[in-house]
Every structure is written in C-alpha cells, then in structure tokens.
Amino acid sequence: MSTNDKYFIIVGVIICLVIACMSPFLASPDPDGLEKSAENVGVGETEAAVESPMPDYSIEGLDKIGEIAALAIGIIITLIVAYVVAMLLRRRNPPENSP
C-alpha cells in the first residue's frame, strides 16, 4: 500500500468520524416515514427477538454523547470488518511480472 493510499484512507476515516460527531445534532427527533405510517395505522412495536446492544443508535444515559459514541463504535467496527475481509481476499503471492 502506497503512502498516498494510506493518507486517503486516514482522511476518509476522519471525515466519517466528523460526520458521526455532527449527525446527532442535525438529525430530526421526529419519527421517519415508516415509523409514522406504522403509528397512523396503529401497528405497535413488536418485541425484538434479540436485544440490541445500542437501541436507537445510542448508549443509554448519555444523550447526544451516547449517540456520537454509538456511531463512532459502528464506524470502527465496520472498518475492522472491511479490513479483515480485504486481508482474507488479498492474494497471498502476487503474480510475477514476466517480460
């Protein structure tokens, strides 16, 4: 990986984290279209089969800081998974250049 590639990845991660820090302050507290439609029809929330580690994209008791932390943790986990998959799919021995 070249220095330019590493620089590009680092800048991309920083941009993602900045967006994650700003998004809780920009997001609407009103329900989205699907939730609003379900409320209008009278469909109640069903109990989840598995409890979410961070329900509503937040960490309980931390308000906006909890939302920022949840987003940052999600970004970091996604980057780690992508990196591991890329390393698994990478060729072990690159083909030799033949003249």
ROMIPA-470556 format. One record per residue (C-alpha): residue number from 0; x, y, z. Coordinates in Angstrom, 2 decimals, always signed. Layout:
N
[node NUM,[X,Y,Z]]
...
***
This chain:
99
[node 0,[+0.00,+0.00,+0.00]]
[node 1,[+1.45,+3.33,-1.01]]
[node 2,[+1.73,+6.40,+1.19]]
[node 3,[-0.96,+8.14,-0.85]]
[node 4,[-3.35,+5.23,-0.27]]
[node 5,[-2.75,+5.33,+3.49]]
[node 6,[-3.25,+9.10,+3.51]]
[node 7,[-6.51,+8.71,+1.55]]
[node 8,[-7.81,+6.08,+4.00]]
[node 9,[-6.88,+8.15,+7.06]]
[node 10,[-8.59,+11.25,+5.65]]
[node 11,[-11.69,+9.17,+4.81]]
[node 12,[-11.89,+7.78,+8.36]]
[node 13,[-11.52,+11.28,+9.82]]
[node 14,[-14.32,+12.56,+7.57]]
[node 15,[-16.56,+9.66,+8.67]]
[node 16,[-15.89,+10.41,+12.34]]
[node 17,[-16.57,+14.14,+11.87]]
[node 18,[-19.89,+13.33,+10.21]]
[node 19,[-20.68,+10.92,+13.07]]
[node 20,[-20.00,+13.70,+15.60]]
[node 21,[-22.25,+16.18,+13.78]]
[node 22,[-25.15,+13.90,+12.83]]
[node 23,[-26.90,+13.63,+16.24]]
[node 24,[-27.23,+17.42,+16.30]]
[node 25,[-28.58,+17.55,+12.72]]
[node 26,[-30.95,+14.56,+12.84]]
[node 27,[-34.66,+15.13,+13.27]]
[node 28,[-36.19,+13.89,+16.53]]
[node 29,[-39.42,+13.15,+14.66]]
[node 30,[-40.07,+9.57,+13.51]]
[node 31,[-39.19,+8.67,+9.93]]
[node 32,[-41.81,+7.92,+7.29]]
[node 33,[-42.06,+4.21,+8.03]]
[node 34,[-42.44,+4.73,+11.77]]
[node 35,[-45.00,+7.50,+11.21]]
[node 36,[-47.03,+5.31,+8.84]]
[node 37,[-47.00,+2.46,+11.37]]
[node 38,[-48.22,+4.85,+14.08]]
[node 39,[-51.01,+6.12,+11.81]]
[node 40,[-52.19,+2.60,+11.01]]
[node 41,[-51.97,+1.61,+14.66]]
[node 42,[-49.31,-1.03,+14.34]]
[node 43,[-47.49,-1.23,+17.66]]
[node 44,[-43.86,-2.04,+18.12]]
[node 45,[-43.24,-5.75,+18.46]]
[node 46,[-40.69,-7.10,+20.86]]
[node 47,[-37.32,-7.76,+19.28]]
[node 48,[-36.12,-11.34,+19.01]]
[node 49,[-32.66,-10.25,+20.13]]
[node 50,[-31.90,-7.25,+22.34]]
[node 51,[-29.88,-4.59,+20.54]]
[node 52,[-26.58,-3.61,+22.18]]
[node 53,[-27.25,+0.05,+21.31]]
[node 54,[-31.00,+0.58,+20.83]]
[node 55,[-31.97,+3.65,+18.81]]
[node 56,[-28.32,+4.17,+17.88]]
[node 57,[-27.41,+5.46,+21.33]]
[node 58,[-25.85,+4.42,+24.60]]
[node 59,[-28.39,+4.71,+27.40]]
[node 60,[-27.97,+7.62,+29.77]]
[node 61,[-25.50,+9.58,+27.66]]
[node 62,[-27.88,+11.60,+25.44]]
[node 63,[-26.07,+13.11,+22.42]]
[node 64,[-22.66,+11.87,+23.57]]
[node 65,[-24.12,+8.34,+23.60]]
[node 66,[-25.31,+8.77,+20.03]]
[node 67,[-21.88,+10.01,+18.94]]
[node 68,[-20.18,+7.10,+20.72]]
[node 69,[-22.56,+4.58,+19.13]]
[node 70,[-21.88,+6.00,+15.66]]
[node 71,[-18.12,+6.06,+16.22]]
[node 72,[-18.16,+2.46,+17.50]]
[node 73,[-20.20,+1.41,+14.45]]
[node 74,[-17.77,+3.10,+12.08]]
[node 75,[-14.77,+1.48,+13.76]]
[node 76,[-16.37,-1.99,+13.75]]
[node 77,[-17.30,-1.61,+10.07]]
[node 78,[-13.74,-0.57,+9.17]]
[node 79,[-12.26,-3.50,+11.10]]
[node 80,[-14.60,-5.99,+9.39]]
[node 81,[-13.81,-4.48,+5.96]]
[node 82,[-10.08,-4.65,+6.67]]
[node 83,[-10.27,-8.30,+7.78]]
[node 84,[-12.31,-9.26,+4.71]]
[node 85,[-9.85,-7.42,+2.44]]
[node 86,[-6.92,-9.23,+4.05]]
[node 87,[-8.66,-12.59,+3.62]]
[node 88,[-9.42,-11.90,-0.04]]
[node 89,[-6.00,-10.47,-0.84]]
[node 90,[-3.75,-12.61,-2.96]]
[node 91,[-1.06,-14.35,-0.96]]
[node 92,[+1.57,-14.33,-3.68]]
[node 93,[+1.22,-11.60,-6.28]]
[node 94,[+1.82,-12.77,-9.86]]
[node 95,[+5.33,-12.24,-11.12]]
[node 96,[+5.82,-9.77,-13.94]]
[node 97,[+7.12,-11.61,-16.94]]
[node 98,[+8.93,-9.72,-19.71]]
***
